[in-house]
Amino acid sequence: MNRKIVLTGILLIVISILLGAFGAHGLKSIVSSDKLISFETGVKYQMYQGLGFLIVGLSFSKLKKTTNWFYLLGLTGILFFSGSIYFLTLSDLTHLPKMIFIPMTPLGGTLLIAAWLNLFFSIFKLKEIE
């Protein structure tokens, strides 16, 4: 078990539940339905990544180097991807400049894909997993 990855996964899940509730109850009346859908997408991906961290953190002691890369790429990816979506959703309310966050979303998505592909190819190379 990798304690850091498991704890990060749990934290991502808890935050996604809180943000999901905030989106459903707090944002519903103050942002457009398009922005609310984007916000929910950020919450879903954050939840998926948190669950992925739990699975990987609890399962893979044999892939220490890979799990570290998975963690680094996945955490950075979800912070960029979901984080930028959260900021873009709230940009009209906070008056933060949108241009800072727009390129972060695809970069975050690319990092998430890289994390999962890194894990896939590392496991693919193994003859067996204990």
C-alpha positions in Angstrom: 0.0 0.0 0.0 1.1 3.5 -0.7 -0.2 5.6 2.1 0.3 9.0 0.3 -1.6 7.9 -2.7 -4.4 6.4 -0.7 -4.8 9.5 1.5 -4.7 11.8 -1.5 -7.4 9.7 -3.2 -9.6 9.9 -0.1 -9.0 13.7 0.1 -9.9 14.1 -3.6 -13.1 12.1 -3.1 -14.2 14.1 0.0 -13.5 17.4 -1.8 -15.4 16.3 -4.9 -18.4 15.4 -2.8 -18.3 18.8 -1.1 -17.9 20.6 -4.4 -20.7 18.5 -6.0 -23.0 19.5 -3.2 -21.9 23.1 -3.6 -22.6 23.0 -7.3 -26.0 21.4 -6.9 -27.2 23.7 -4.1 -25.0 26.8 -4.0 -24.2 27.4 -7.7 -27.5 26.4 -9.3 -29.1 29.8 -8.9 -26.1 32.0 -9.6 -24.4 30.5 -12.7 -25.7 29.4 -16.1 -26.7 25.8 -16.7 -23.7 25.5 -19.2 -21.3 26.6 -16.5 -23.0 24.2 -14.0 -22.5 21.3 -16.4 -18.8 22.2 -16.7 -18.5 22.4 -13.0 -20.1 18.9 -12.6 -17.6 17.6 -15.2 -14.7 18.8 -13.1 -16.3 17.2 -10.0 -16.8 13.8 -11.8 -13.2 13.7 -13.1 -11.9 14.6 -9.7 -14.0 11.7 -8.2 -12.7 9.3 -10.8 -9.1 10.3 -10.2 -9.6 9.9 -6.4 -11.0 6.4 -6.9 -8.1 5.6 -9.2 -5.7 6.8 -6.6 -7.4 4.5 -4.0 -7.2 1.5 -6.3 -3.6 2.1 -7.3 -2.5 3.1 -3.8 -4.0 0.0 -2.2 -2.9 -2.5 -4.9 0.5 -1.8 -6.3 3.5 -2.3 -4.1 5.4 -3.9 -7.1 5.2 -0.7 -9.2 6.8 1.8 -6.9 8.4 3.9 -9.6 5.3 3.8 -11.8 3.0 4.6 -8.9 5.1 7.7 -8.2 4.7 8.9 -11.8 1.0 8.0 -11.8 0.6 10.0 -8.6 2.6 13.0 -9.9 1.0 13.2 -13.3 -2.5 12.4 -12.0 -2.5 14.9 -9.2 -1.1 17.7 -11.3 -3.5 16.7 -14.1 -6.6 16.8 -11.8 -5.5 20.1 -10.2 -5.1 21.7 -13.7 -8.1 20.0 -15.3 -10.7 20.3 -12.5 -9.2 23.3 -10.9 -9.3 25.3 -14.1 -12.9 24.3 -14.7 -13.9 25.4 -11.1 -12.2 28.8 -11.7 -13.7 29.2 -15.1 -17.2 28.4 -13.7 -16.7 31.0 -10.9 -14.8 33.6 -13.1 -17.8 35.9 -13.5 -18.3 35.9 -9.7 -14.7 36.3 -8.8 -13.6 38.6 -11.7 -10.5 36.4 -12.2 -9.1 36.7 -15.7 -10.3 33.7 -17.7 -7.3 33.7 -20.1 -5.0 32.3 -17.2 -7.2 29.2 -16.8 -8.3 28.3 -20.3 -5.0 26.6 -21.4 -4.9 24.7 -18.1 -7.9 22.5 -18.8 -6.5 20.7 -21.9 -3.0 20.5 -20.3 -4.6 18.9 -17.2 -6.5 16.4 -19.4 -3.3 15.5 -21.2 -1.5 14.9 -17.9 -4.4 12.7 -16.8 -4.2 10.7 -20.0 -0.4 10.4 -19.5 -0.8 9.2 -15.9 -3.2 6.4 -16.9 -1.2 5.4 -20.0 2.0 5.3 -17.9 0.2 2.9 -15.5 -1.1 0.8 -18.4 2.2 0.3 -20.1 4.0 -0.4 -16.8 1.5 -3.1 -16.0 1.5 -4.4 -19.6 5.3 -5.0 -19.3 4.9 -7.1 -16.2 4.6 -10.8 -16.6 2.3 -11.1 -13.6 1.0 -8.9 -10.7 1.0 -10.4 -7.2 
